[in-house]
Amino acid sequence: MVLVSLIAIAATQAPAAQRAMPSFTVDVEGHGKPVILIPGLACSAEVWKETAAHLNAEGFETHALTLAGFGGLKPIDADHHYLTTVRDDLAAYIRTNKLDHPILIGHSLGGFLALWLAATYPTLPGKVISVDGLPYLPAVMNPSITPEGAANMAASIRQSITSGSAADYEKQQRQTLESMITSPENVEREMKVESASDRDTVAEAMSELMTTDIRPEMANIRVPVLVLGSWIEYKNYGATHDSTLALYSKQFEKLQGVKIVLSDTSKHFIQLDAPDWFYAQIDQFIKN
């Protein structure tokens, strides 16, 4: 009886089934309509742990990604086409596993990737939720900036990530996460993942994000899109709910029917800062 009990306990605590593509691995849990969860820069599937559990309980099958080079995963050589490689591998993953119009939920860099996939392969997804991810990040800071104009900014960011000591880099990571996450416990949680991420991969991904403008491609998206945004981390710099909403709306002016909702209580990691609000927003969107 003891042995049977131990086996039963082990079964309930078994890790998620894992699948792999060249540029990412996938933790698969639950049963039902597929939902693909794409993490942000230097994050892993772990950032979606609570979200996946919530969606599993609601009758969805979750596919949580960890991108190559992030969270201790082995880097790949994408020859300065890292994000394109991830995007195309994700399309191949959907087709190979015969996922029927999966819902895409991406955070930050992951939101950008979800939008880009939906614009490039418009027949693959069912719905898209971008969690503080935008079609062209530099335009939030400078509405008139072009990818060419952002190249120097991207080079500076790359230099700051790849140069310097490990201690300096860790300090920089912590300061960034503290500005994006309210809870100290969640800052520490994400620090462990980001500290295990490959600095060259992080720099490459960020550089490509800064110099890739997919705003014109938003017109290609054929499915409902929900954008969840945040602004309170920037209120000391003059940001308000309305000014942030205007900036976000400008990013999606070519996408008809997009729904943009801002949290007034959370920082950038909305799924960690305001989980109840976050779940309510995604539940309403994906079930209707």
Backbone torsions as a table, in degrees:
resi	resn	phi	psi	omega
1	MET	NA	-39.6	-180.0
2	VAL	-62.7	-43.5	-179.8
3	LEU	-62.7	-42.9	179.1
4	VAL	-61.4	-41.5	179.6
5	SER	-63.8	-41.9	179.9
6	LEU	-64.6	-39.1	178.2
7	ILE	-64.6	-41.2	179.4
8	ALA	-63.0	-42.9	178.5
9	ILE	-63.5	-43.1	-179.6
10	ALA	-62.4	-37.7	-179.2
11	ALA	-64.7	-39.7	-179.2
12	THR	-71.4	-20.9	-178.9
13	GLN	-103.6	11.0	-177.9
14	ALA	-62.8	143.3	179.4
15	PRO	-69.0	163.7	177.9
16	ALA	-63.0	149.3	172.3
17	ALA	-62.4	141.1	-176.0
18	GLN	-120.8	134.2	175.5
19	ARG	-119.2	163.2	-176.3
20	ALA	-138.9	143.8	169.6
21	MET	-125.2	167.7	-178.4
22	PRO	-54.5	-36.5	-173.3
23	SER	-108.7	7.1	176.7
24	PHE	-167.9	161.7	168.6
25	THR	-112.8	161.5	-175.3
26	VAL	-134.1	126.5	171.5
27	ASP	-93.8	120.4	-176.2
28	VAL	-109.8	126.1	179.9
29	GLU	-139.6	152.9	173.9
30	GLY	81.7	-177.3	-179.7
31	HIS	-141.0	146.3	179.0
32	GLY	129.0	-158.5	-179.8
33	LYS	-62.7	135.2	-175.1
34	PRO	-75.3	139.1	173.4
35	VAL	-127.0	124.7	178.7
36	ILE	-99.8	125.5	-177.1
37	LEU	-109.3	117.8	-175.4
38	ILE	-112.6	120.4	-176.8
39	PRO	-79.3	170.9	178.7
40	GLY	-89.1	-169.4	-175.6
41	LEU	-57.9	126.1	175.7
42	ALA	65.7	8.3	177.5
43	CYS	-96.3	179.5	-178.4
44	SER	-138.4	-175.6	176.8
45	ALA	-58.9	-23.3	-177.2
46	GLU	-60.1	-29.2	-178.5
47	VAL	-66.9	-18.1	-179.5
48	TRP	-100.3	9.3	-172.6
49	LYS	-53.7	-52.5	-178.6
50	GLU	-70.1	-37.7	178.2
51	THR	-62.7	-43.9	178.8
52	ALA	-61.6	-42.8	179.2
53	ALA	-62.0	-41.2	178.3
54	HIS	-63.0	-46.6	-178.1
55	LEU	-68.1	-37.1	176.3
56	ASN	-60.2	-42.9	179.7
57	ALA	-66.5	-24.3	179.5
58	GLU	-89.7	3.1	176.2
59	GLY	93.4	28.7	178.0
60	PHE	-116.2	150.2	173.1
61	GLU	-96.5	121.5	-176.4
62	THR	-101.6	141.8	176.8
63	HIS	-123.5	95.7	-174.8
64	ALA	-96.8	121.8	-174.5
65	LEU	-90.3	149.4	161.1
66	THR	-124.4	120.1	-175.8
67	LEU	-79.6	150.8	179.5
68	ALA	-53.8	134.2	179.0
69	GLY	87.3	-10.0	-179.8
70	PHE	-104.0	145.1	174.3
71	GLY	60.0	28.2	178.7
72	GLY	91.9	-4.3	177.6
73	LEU	-72.7	143.9	-176.6
74	LYS	-60.6	134.5	178.2
75	PRO	-68.8	164.5	172.2
76	ILE	-122.9	160.2	174.5
77	ASP	-99.4	99.2	-177.1
78	ALA	-100.3	4.8	175.8
79	ASP	51.4	51.8	177.3
80	HIS	64.6	24.9	174.2
81	HIS	-131.5	42.9	-175.0
82	TYR	-62.4	-51.3	-176.1
83	LEU	-67.9	-37.7	175.9
84	THR	-62.1	-40.7	179.1
85	THR	-62.5	-45.3	178.1
86	VAL	-62.1	-45.9	179.7
87	ARG	-56.7	-48.5	-176.5
88	ASP	-71.6	-35.0	175.5
89	ASP	-65.4	-35.1	178.8
90	LEU	-67.4	-39.5	175.2
91	ALA	-61.6	-42.6	178.3
92	ALA	-64.5	-37.8	179.1
93	TYR	-63.0	-43.0	179.2
94	ILE	-61.6	-43.3	-178.7
95	ARG	-71.1	-45.4	-177.1
96	THR	-61.2	-39.9	-178.0
97	ASN	-92.6	7.4	175.7
98	LYS	51.5	46.0	177.6
99	LEU	-78.8	123.5	-174.2
100	ASP	-85.3	100.7	177.8
101	HIS	44.1	62.7	-179.1
102	PRO	-64.0	152.3	171.8
103	ILE	-81.5	131.0	178.5
104	LEU	-103.0	125.9	173.8
105	ILE	-124.5	116.7	-178.9
106	GLY	-126.8	142.6	179.1
107	HIS	-106.4	125.6	173.4
108	SER	59.8	-115.4	174.4
109	LEU	-54.5	-37.7	178.0
110	GLY	-65.6	-33.8	175.5
111	GLY	-65.7	-42.2	174.9
112	PHE	-57.4	-45.7	-179.2
113	LEU	-64.8	-39.0	178.7
114	ALA	-63.0	-43.9	178.5
115	LEU	-65.0	-41.2	-178.0
116	TRP	-66.7	-41.6	177.4
117	LEU	-62.5	-44.1	-179.2
118	ALA	-64.4	-31.1	178.7
119	ALA	-79.2	-32.3	-177.1
120	THR	-86.4	-35.3	-179.5
121	TYR	-125.6	70.6	-168.8
122	PRO	-65.1	-16.2	-179.2
123	THR	-90.7	-6.6	-174.2
124	LEU	-82.3	-50.5	-174.9
125	PRO	-82.4	163.3	174.6
126	GLY	-97.5	-45.3	175.6
127	LYS	-147.9	162.9	179.8
128	VAL	-132.7	133.7	171.6
129	ILE	-122.8	118.3	176.4
130	SER	-103.9	117.9	-177.6
131	VAL	-97.0	95.7	-177.7
132	ASP	54.7	37.9	173.0
133	GLY	-118.3	138.4	-171.5
134	LEU	-127.1	158.1	178.8
135	PRO	-66.5	-26.5	179.0
136	TYR	-153.4	95.1	-172.5
137	LEU	-58.4	-45.4	-176.3
138	PRO	-58.5	-26.2	-177.1
139	ALA	-69.4	-17.3	174.2
140	VAL	-67.3	-34.6	179.8
141	MET	-87.1	-33.7	-179.4
142	ASN	-144.5	99.0	-173.8
143	PRO	-58.5	-22.7	-176.3
144	SER	-97.5	0.0	-174.6
145	ILE	-71.8	141.2	177.4
146	THR	-103.9	164.7	175.1
147	PRO	-56.8	-35.9	177.3
148	GLU	-66.0	-41.0	179.1
149	GLY	-68.7	-26.5	-179.6
150	ALA	-83.7	-6.3	-175.5
151	ALA	-61.3	-41.7	179.1
152	ASN	-65.6	-39.8	177.0
153	MET	-62.3	-42.4	179.2
154	ALA	-64.4	-39.5	179.0
155	ALA	-64.7	-38.8	178.0
156	SER	-65.2	-41.4	178.4
157	ILE	-65.6	-43.0	177.5
158	ARG	-57.7	-44.7	-179.6
159	GLN	-61.7	-41.8	-178.1
160	SER	-67.9	-29.0	-180.0
161	ILE	-79.6	-43.1	-171.3
162	THR	-88.6	-22.4	-178.8
163	SER	-96.8	169.6	178.3
164	GLY	87.6	170.6	-176.6
165	SER	-77.2	164.5	176.6
166	ALA	-62.4	-36.5	179.7
167	ALA	-65.8	-41.6	178.4
168	ASP	-64.7	-40.4	-180.0
169	TYR	-65.8	-41.7	178.8
170	GLU	-63.0	-40.1	177.5
171	LYS	-62.1	-42.8	178.8
172	GLN	-63.0	-43.2	178.0
173	GLN	-59.7	-46.3	-176.4
174	ARG	-64.1	-43.8	179.2
175	GLN	-61.0	-40.8	179.4
176	THR	-65.1	-46.5	-179.1
177	LEU	-65.7	-36.8	178.3
178	GLU	-65.0	-26.2	176.9
179	SER	-81.6	-15.1	-174.4
180	MET	-110.9	-13.2	-177.1
181	ILE	-133.1	134.4	-177.5
182	THR	-78.5	-46.0	-173.6
183	SER	-76.5	126.2	175.4
184	PRO	-58.8	-34.5	179.2
185	GLU	-64.3	-40.4	178.7
186	ASN	-73.5	-28.5	172.7
187	VAL	-61.7	-47.1	-179.8
188	GLU	-63.5	-41.0	179.3
189	ARG	-57.8	-46.8	-179.2
190	GLU	-75.9	-27.3	176.2
191	MET	-60.1	-39.2	180.0
192	LYS	-61.3	-40.4	-179.3
193	VAL	-72.2	-46.9	-176.8
194	GLU	-66.8	-33.5	178.8
195	SER	-67.0	-24.4	178.8
196	ALA	-88.4	-1.9	-177.5
197	SER	-85.3	146.6	-179.3
198	ASP	-73.3	123.2	-173.9
199	ARG	-63.5	-38.6	179.6
200	ASP	-64.3	-38.8	178.6
201	THR	-67.6	-43.1	177.9
202	VAL	-59.0	-44.5	-179.7
203	ALA	-64.1	-42.9	-179.9
204	GLU	-64.5	-45.8	-179.6
205	ALA	-61.8	-43.1	-179.2
206	MET	-67.6	-40.3	178.9
207	SER	-62.1	-43.7	179.0
208	GLU	-66.8	-38.5	178.1
209	LEU	-61.2	-40.1	-177.2
210	MET	-72.0	-21.1	-174.2
211	THR	-117.1	16.5	178.2
212	THR	-120.6	115.6	-177.5
213	ASP	-108.4	108.5	-179.4
214	ILE	-106.5	15.6	178.8
215	ARG	-57.2	-43.0	179.1
216	PRO	-63.0	-27.0	-177.2
217	GLU	-79.0	-9.3	-179.6
218	MET	-61.1	-25.8	179.1
219	ALA	-66.2	-17.1	-178.8
220	ASN	-80.6	-17.2	-174.6
221	ILE	-72.1	132.1	-175.1
222	ARG	-111.0	-0.8	-173.6
223	VAL	-114.6	161.7	177.7
224	PRO	-61.1	140.5	-179.6
225	VAL	-128.3	129.8	173.2
226	LEU	-114.3	129.6	175.6
227	VAL	-114.1	121.3	176.2
228	LEU	-105.5	123.3	-175.7
229	GLY	-121.8	170.7	177.1
230	SER	-136.4	160.3	-179.3
231	TRP	-148.3	-17.5	-169.2
232	ILE	-65.2	-23.6	178.3
233	GLU	-68.8	-13.8	-179.2
234	TYR	-108.8	8.1	-175.1
235	LYS	-66.4	-27.2	177.1
236	ASN	-71.4	-11.7	177.6
237	TYR	-103.1	10.6	175.9
238	GLY	99.9	-1.1	-179.6
239	ALA	-69.9	143.9	173.9
240	THR	-129.4	170.0	176.1
241	HIS	-56.1	-49.6	-174.7
242	ASP	-68.9	-39.4	-179.7
243	SER	-67.7	-37.3	177.9
244	THR	-68.8	-41.1	177.9
245	LEU	-60.6	-38.4	178.6
246	ALA	-64.7	-41.6	178.5
247	LEU	-63.6	-44.4	-179.6
248	TYR	-65.7	-42.5	-179.3
249	SER	-61.2	-37.9	178.6
250	LYS	-61.5	-36.7	-180.0
251	GLN	-63.6	-29.2	-173.5
252	PHE	-112.4	24.2	-175.5
253	GLU	-65.7	-19.5	178.0
254	LYS	-90.2	-3.2	-178.1
255	LEU	-106.7	105.1	-179.0
256	GLN	-71.1	139.0	174.3
257	GLY	81.2	2.1	179.0
258	VAL	-62.5	141.1	177.1
259	LYS	-109.3	123.4	-179.4
260	ILE	-117.7	124.0	-179.8
261	VAL	-130.3	129.8	-180.0
262	LEU	-105.3	137.9	171.0
263	SER	-82.1	138.0	177.7
264	ASP	-100.4	7.0	-176.6
265	THR	-126.7	-16.9	-173.5
266	SER	-109.0	156.7	170.7
267	LYS	-88.4	-158.0	-169.8
268	HIS	-61.7	-39.1	179.6
269	PHE	-84.5	74.9	-172.9
270	ILE	-61.5	-38.5	-177.3
271	GLN	-65.1	-21.8	177.2
272	LEU	-96.9	-36.3	-175.6
273	ASP	-78.1	-38.2	-175.6
274	ALA	-136.6	63.1	-172.7
275	PRO	-60.4	-41.5	-178.2
276	ASP	-63.1	-45.4	177.1
277	TRP	-62.0	-43.5	-179.5
278	PHE	-60.8	-49.0	-179.7
279	TYR	-61.9	-40.2	179.7
280	ALA	-61.1	-41.0	-179.5
281	GLN	-66.7	-47.1	-176.9
282	ILE	-71.6	-36.5	179.4
283	ASP	-61.1	-47.3	-179.3
284	GLN	-61.1	-38.6	-176.0
285	PHE	-73.7	-44.9	-173.1
286	ILE	-82.4	-18.7	-178.2
287	LYS	-93.5	-11.7	-179.8
288	ASN	-96.4	NA	NA
